[in-house]
Each structure stands twice: as structure tokens, then as C-alpha cells.
């Protein structure tokens, strides 16, 4: 291909470009080209013209000026968005540094990767927020953490402390995992999935049943017992009480019981 002139159009891999400027710097010839299929601007060395084909299309100076304005407008918008994103990241870092919880945490390093660091930090925060509670924190698969304990704290309170270590969330509509650009995970580790399980002792179940018994009074069914709940036999008992029967009512009552030390 011979030397190009301003306004000439070239093609590559199904995309079309127009020459916006011809540059000669330190004896090296290059071209500033604008995308015609997309709002892009790039520098093309003359030595790379072999990867492009010459189009029969030629833009007039007015058409070229319009395209320059369109591309520059898009570039300005992208740069503004990048500045906003950087400002948001800076604000997030400031918030992370100001959080007293984070002063206890260990940071990701070359020796201990993101997932293993997250497991260490999850244990640290659970110990701080729920003193005296024995938690099991396991990583059955890399990128997944399973946390279990008996009685003590409701699941929503535990999740409120450790959910910050999730890298993102799974989108069932697209069947894809969406990662979040989170400075916290960059610093203190993260995993894709966190599962929590509050094991329920007989005494905790009995306490929840007693709460419901006091609420319902004489209307409380005799068949609502600890053993019946453990067998899952209460789903169809008292359906007028809850769409899940007393099985769901007892479960809901259990989650309202907080036995952690104050």
C-alpha cells in the first residue's frame, strides 16, 4: 500500500477507519486513524499498513471534521467516566483505611493469595464480633468458604460481618459470575462464594417453640415439638399461620434469637 492521505479510508478485520492525520516524527511515518464502526482513535505505524486494505471510500473535509468531533466527544466522556471511577476507588480506599475493623486484618501478599488471606481475615472478624462462639471456617474448594456454628448468632448478623469478602455475585439470568472491582478485596482478600450454616441445638429449637406457644396461647397445636421440627413434619401444620406451616414459623423464630455475648 502506498502512502495514505487525509480522508482516505482503510479496512481491517471487518472494521473501517479513516485517516485523520499524517505524522512524521524522528523519521518515522505514522497515521492517526479514526474508527468508522466505533468511536475510537489510534496511531498506526506506516510499517503496519500490510494488515489493512485500502477502501474506495474517501471522506470530505467536512465529514472528517464531524467524525473528529464525534470521536473526541466519546474520548472526553470515557476519560470523565474513568476519573469518576478513580475518585470512587480513592473514596473507597479512604473508607477502608478509616474502618477500625480493618486495622486487625492481614493483607494479601505473594506468599498467601487472595482466598487464603480472606479465610484468615474472616476468622479474625468472627472472633472479634462474636467472642466465645466457636466457628468452623473451611475452604472446601478454592474460592469457596463454608462457615458453620451452633446456636449463638443469627445468620444475617454473621453474613453482615463476612459478606464483604465476596468478590462479586452470581447472576442466574446470564448464568455468569459478576466480579466487582473492590479495593477491599484487593487489600484483604476475597472469594467467589461464602456459605453460612447455623446449626440448631434441641434447646434452641425448644426456645423458639416456646416463644410461639406464648404468642398463640390455646391455639398452639400439640404436635409442634422439637422432634417433629427436626423431622421436617411441621410443614403442613398450621398452614393458616404461615405458607410454610409451623416448620417455617419455628425457623423464623429461631433466627430472631441472638445468644451471643453482649
Phi and psi in degrees as a GROMACS rama.xvg file:
@    title "Ramachandran Plot"
@    xaxis  label "Phi"
@    yaxis  label "Psi"
@TYPE xy
-76.3541  176.228  UNK-2
-60.4769  135.805  UNK-3
-87.8105  159.475  UNK-4
-120.371  161.278  UNK-5
-62.7817  133.584  UNK-6
97.1114  -15.9779  UNK-7
-69.9633  147.093  UNK-8
-109.995  143.568  UNK-9
-132.533  161.265  UNK-10
-130.145  153.734  UNK-11
-162.097  128.86  UNK-12
51.2301  41.2563  UNK-13
82.0523  0.19802  UNK-14
-110.355  152.551  UNK-15
-118.967  144.608  UNK-16
-135.945  158.633  UNK-17
-124.252  142.283  UNK-18
-77.115  119.892  UNK-19
-98.4243  -28.5371  UNK-20
-156.568  150.181  UNK-21
-110.347  126.671  UNK-22
-119.592  140.689  UNK-23
-134.913  109.891  UNK-24
-133.93  123.099  UNK-25
54.0284  38.4163  UNK-26
77.7886  4.5907  UNK-27
-104.488  124.389  UNK-28
-91.3704  132.536  UNK-29
-147.606  169.295  UNK-30
-130.038  140.128  UNK-31
-90.7821  119.407  UNK-32
-118.058  144.478  UNK-33
-111.256  137.602  UNK-34
-71.498  138.867  UNK-35
-99.8983  -17.9636  UNK-36
-95.0819  -17.9739  UNK-37
-147.017  157.56  UNK-38
-85.6884  76.7696  UNK-39
-130.57  157.079  UNK-40
-139.043  133.398  UNK-41
-148.623  165.663  UNK-42
-103.284  130.765  UNK-43
-119.752  119.379  UNK-44
-70.2626  143.201  UNK-45
-60.6511  -29.3728  UNK-46
-69.6299  -10.8541  UNK-47
-101.764  7.30421  UNK-48
-65.1184  -18.6675  UNK-49
-62.7205  -18.5451  UNK-50
-89.6286  1.96516  UNK-51
-121.323  154.915  UNK-52
-112.421  150.848  UNK-53
-85.2337  126.389  UNK-54
-88.7026  155.842  UNK-55
-80.3143  -6.85618  UNK-56
-81.785  139.086  UNK-57
-135.033  123.782  UNK-58
-85.4558  142.228  UNK-59
-74.4873  168.335  UNK-60
-62.9605  -37.1465  UNK-61
-65.0472  -43.7793  UNK-62
-63.638  -38.9401  UNK-63
-67.0687  -40.8568  UNK-64
-61.9932  -42.1461  UNK-65
-61.8297  -41.8675  UNK-66
-67.9777  -37.5176  UNK-67
-59.5606  -43.3326  UNK-68
-64.2949  -41.6751  UNK-69
-63.2575  -46.6015  UNK-70
-66.1328  -43.2758  UNK-71
-63.3009  -38.6236  UNK-72
-61.1614  -42.0328  UNK-73
-66.6156  -40.1435  UNK-74
-63.5032  -42.7414  UNK-75
-60.9207  -40.6754  UNK-76
-65.8234  -44.077  UNK-77
-62.2711  -41.4703  UNK-78
-65.1924  -37.7023  UNK-79
-65.305  -40.8862  UNK-80
-64.3764  -39.4569  UNK-81
-64.1163  -38.5722  UNK-82
-65.3527  -40.5385  UNK-83
-63.7398  -42.5126  UNK-84
-64.4791  -39.7248  UNK-85
-66.406  -38.8787  UNK-86
-63.7037  -39.1521  UNK-87
-65.5113  -39.6741  UNK-88
-65.2174  -40.5907  UNK-89
-63.5499  -41.3005  UNK-90
-64.323  -40.7354  UNK-91
-63.5633  -40.5892  UNK-92
-64.02  -39.9678  UNK-93
-63.2669  -40.8653  UNK-94
-65.8213  -40.0769  UNK-95
-62.9434  -43.6244  UNK-96
-67.5503  -27.3849  UNK-97
-85.1765  -14.8034  UNK-98
-75.6586  118.651  UNK-99
-62.5781  -26.199  UNK-100
-58.1355  -38.4383  UNK-101
-73.1932  -16.9048  UNK-102
-65.3676  -22.2874  UNK-103
-85.3827  -17.2254  UNK-104
-83.8049  153.372  UNK-105
-94.0099  151.519  UNK-106
-99.2325  154.487  UNK-107
-63.5039  136.252  UNK-108
-140.413  179.804  UNK-109
-67.2454  -24.8738  UNK-110
-80.6872  -41.4759  UNK-111
-118.622  114.965  UNK-112
-71.1677  -176.617  UNK-113
-61.4135  -47.2639  UNK-114
-66.3487  -45.8379  UNK-115
-66.7178  -36.2781  UNK-116
-65.0284  -39.6945  UNK-117
-60.9406  -41.6135  UNK-118
-61.8652  -44.1997  UNK-119
-59.3216  -44.6562  UNK-120
-72.5099  -32.0026  UNK-121
-61.4472  -44.0237  UNK-122
-61.8511  -40.057  UNK-123
-62.5733  -45.8682  UNK-124
-72.4896  -35.0245  UNK-125
-64.0341  -40.6934  UNK-126
-64.328  -37.4702  UNK-127
-70.9998  -47.4788  UNK-128
-82.7324  -22.5905  UNK-129
-131.364  66.5277  UNK-130
-61.048  138.024  UNK-131
87.1864  -10.6443  UNK-132
-89.7093  132.67  UNK-133
-91.7428  110.662  UNK-134
-104.311  145.448  UNK-135
-106.138  118.87  UNK-136
-119.001  109.002  UNK-137
-123.887  154.405  UNK-138
-120.314  83.5839  UNK-139
-62.5783  -31.2574  UNK-140
-137.23  147.827  UNK-141
-61.7261  126.605  UNK-142
96.1547  -3.08783  UNK-143
-128.071  136.564  UNK-144
-124.404  136.555  UNK-145
-118.842  122.138  UNK-146
-117.81  127.182  UNK-147
-136.318  155.526  UNK-148
-162.759  168.561  UNK-149
-111.226  132.979  UNK-150
55.3137  -117.109  UNK-151
41.4055  -114.717  UNK-152
-86.6776  143.392  UNK-153
-62.4317  152.292  UNK-154
-62.0766  -36.3828  UNK-155
-64.7903  -32.082  UNK-156
-72.1986  -38.5368  UNK-157
-66.5075  -44.1862  UNK-158
-62.8956  -33.1737  UNK-159
-63.8034  -27.6512  UNK-160
-84.6529  -38.9388  UNK-161
-106.12  -8.04273  UNK-162
-65.3197  -19.0917  UNK-163
-63.613  -15.6756  UNK-164
-88.4414  5.60052  UNK-165
-83.2165  131.866  UNK-166
-67.382  -27.9859  UNK-167
-177.213  -145.197  UNK-168
-150.759  155.219  UNK-169
-90.8782  131.445  UNK-170
-101.625  107.369  UNK-171
-66.9315  -24.1846  UNK-172
-69.4628  -38.1163  UNK-173
-103.262  -6.70297  UNK-174
59.1997  36.9548  UNK-175
-131.282  153.402  UNK-176
-96.0503  125.001  UNK-177
-100.976  117.728  UNK-178
-86.648  139.812  UNK-179
-101.815  138.069  UNK-180
-79.943  92.293  UNK-181
-118.631  113.628  UNK-182
-58.9415  -28.9214  UNK-183
-61.0777  -47.3816  UNK-184
-66.7718  -34.488  UNK-185
-59.9422  -38.7809  UNK-186
-84.4744  -43.0223  UNK-187
-118.174  8.45539  UNK-188
93.5555  162.437  UNK-189
-164.842  161.903  UNK-190
-135.351  164.182  UNK-191
-77.1887  -39.2861  UNK-192
-132.821  140.074  UNK-193
-128.521  122.255  UNK-194
-112.805  136.82  UNK-195
-122.425  146.48  UNK-196
-144.789  116.433  UNK-197
-94.1165  107.118  UNK-198
-73.9395  139.902  UNK-199
-112.879  117.445  UNK-200
-76.1937  163.116  UNK-201
-59.4014  -37.0204  UNK-202
-67.288  -36.0078  UNK-203
-68.9869  -41.5495  UNK-204
-62.5873  -42.7985  UNK-205
-62.9514  -37.7533  UNK-206
-64.1418  -42.0002  UNK-207
-65.4015  -41.2585  UNK-208
-63.3242  -39.3419  UNK-209
-64.613  -36.5534  UNK-210
-61.5166  -44.4081  UNK-211
-68.2437  -36.9945  UNK-212
-61.3528  -40.1598  UNK-213
-68.8621  -34.0114  UNK-214
-71.117  -39.6975  UNK-215
-89.2661  -22.511  UNK-216
62.414  -129.151  UNK-217
-67.7239  -17.3608  UNK-218
-82.8964  -2.26787  UNK-219
-73.479  124.378  UNK-220
-67.9222  138.335  UNK-221
-67.1376  -27.4227  UNK-222
-74.3592  -4.98062  UNK-223
-81.0982  99.4836  UNK-224
-131.021  169.576  UNK-225
-60.8828  -46.4234  UNK-226
-64.5546  -39.2549  UNK-227
-64.9295  -39.7586  UNK-228
-63.8005  -44.0068  UNK-229
-64.4923  -29.4328  UNK-230
-81.366  -10.3609  UNK-231
75.3124  25.9317  UNK-232
-89.5296  3.17022  UNK-233
-102.7  8.62962  UNK-234
-61.8966  -36.152  UNK-235
-106.035  13.1263  UNK-236
-95.0527  120.825  UNK-237
69.8203  47.7996  UNK-238
-62.7209  -24.5044  UNK-239
-69.7631  -20.5444  UNK-240
-76.2295  -41.6169  UNK-241
-157.234  149.309  UNK-242
-64.436  -15.1384  UNK-243
-105.826  12.7984  UNK-244
65.5578  -162.387  UNK-245
-71.8216  -16.5069  UNK-246
-60.9818  -46.8412  UNK-247
-73.1732  -34.718  UNK-248
-64.0984  -41.5123  UNK-249
-66.295  -42.5134  UNK-250
-60.2613  -42.3969  UNK-251
-64.9252  -39.8543  UNK-252
-65.8121  -37.3065  UNK-253
-61.0771  -42.6688  UNK-254
-69.5767  -12.8371  UNK-255
-89.9951  -8.74937  UNK-256
-90.175  120.044  UNK-257
-114.435  113.764  UNK-258
-109.896  17.667  UNK-259
-76.0587  158.429  UNK-260
-72.4238  136.901  UNK-261
